[in-house]
Amino acid sequence: MSLKSFPLGILGVVLGLGGMITYSLRPDWLWAVTITEGLALLCLVLFFVFHFEAVKAFSGRRSTRMGLNSFLMIVLFTGILVIVNFLASRHSIRWDLSENQNFTLAPQTHRVLRGLPHDIKITVFTREKDPGYQVFKERLESYRQASPKLSVEFIDPEKQPKIAQSYGIFRTDTAIFESNGQTIRVTAPSEVELTGALIRISKDAKKRIVFVEGHSELNVEDKDRNGLSAAKEALIRQGYEVGTLSLLKESAVPDKTSVLILAGPRRAVMKDEQDRIQAYVEKGGHLLVLADPDTQTGLESLLAHWGLGLGSGVLVDLQDRLAQGDLTALLVRTFTEHEITQDLNSAVLLPLSRHVTFDEQVVKDWDFVPLARTSPNSWAEMNMQGRVVSLNEKEDVKGPLPMAAALAPKKAPEEGTPRPAIVVIGNSDGHPWGPAASVFCQYHELCCQRADLRGQRHRDRRPQGQCGNSHDQRDCNRCWTGTIRRARLAGIDHDHPHRCGNTEWT
């Protein structure tokens, strides 16, 4: 047995033990440990090759055939198998046999995973029978294997309801991203959504949501039913900064404003204020307008700049309305297939709403998408004074009519330039909009991520809801909450209405 190669065996054992001890102390040094264990494996294999004949001859002796020879072989092979198993468990190979390679991560995602600055915990609330369970599991396993800074946990909200309640979970197939005191909620297991959440939660600079004040708007400090204190709390929990702004006191909208919100102004917005809002949008800002019927907002000239308008009258619907309720208590069930409405799977209660108009002749380089519509048996009632409401063909506007719409430029901006976007909703009722604060949260997110996710593959298809006939007000309010949490303006290029059903977890 040659002594020249004997150090290989000793070195292999030392490297193997050292690598395992290092991994137990510093699991984030995965690649250093992998290299160490790989060298240990190489040394042990070479030692075995160089001494194979000697061991074979040594094993021919009767005295050692069943003793030392067997012990050496067992120790040697055990060491090799332990190292191979260690490397395989940390760097396992997964084969993606799906038709469109759905679980093979895009280069952009790998770049994001390599650059994660902090540890991130992902908690997925789902059940094995839910449609998103398997997709979440497969995709997040790919993410976890690509980065040691990710930890993933699956929780069944039916079996562990207290944990679900502590996170404010109202529906299954919801993933909660947590890092450095920030929380982000994702309800779609697509690669774009998951990677976008990683980008947002990795950034130290928080997005700032600003509410315009000075026109009797809904107040972010108001805890009443029509207040927005719940909206503010939800935004803060998701890592956003929330502030207010008086455009009469400021010469411009602050540059770091992610979303500017006009939440139900009751008094006219002055011309100077409108000019500052317009300048903000033209620089790539994101504007959300909530306007109630029969209010003098003074926003006509501002919205007309983009071909938008706030229709007169109050929307009445004989078909889509709350059972046993007023004709103006709209129970909207027809939505456009769009990022903002993709998770809307139950009806939405919108009492006292107005419709939104668009003149495509005024603005031809912007895309207008009506997000929510009334039924064909609806109209905009111009005279609500009488006790009997009926369609007047001469005065009223026949439906279906949009009461929520999104607007964004058709042409994609240059790389690094933010994409302006506008959402107008003909209702500011504090009940559906306040608790559902994430319409303000994620309204701008994909616009902000465009540079980071440029070229990202959109291979995911989500099943659309089916028509539901339930008039349960509780379900519609909770559904609207979920919809708003997914509100986005990644680009407005779909115009396919769908009807919704009810698939939330209760």
Order of alpha helices (4+ residues) and beta strands (2+ residues): alpha-alpha-alpha-alpha-alpha-alpha-beta-alpha-beta-alpha-beta-beta-alpha-beta-alpha-beta-beta-alpha-beta-alpha-beta-beta-beta-beta-beta-beta-beta-beta-beta-beta-beta-alpha-alpha-alpha-alpha-beta
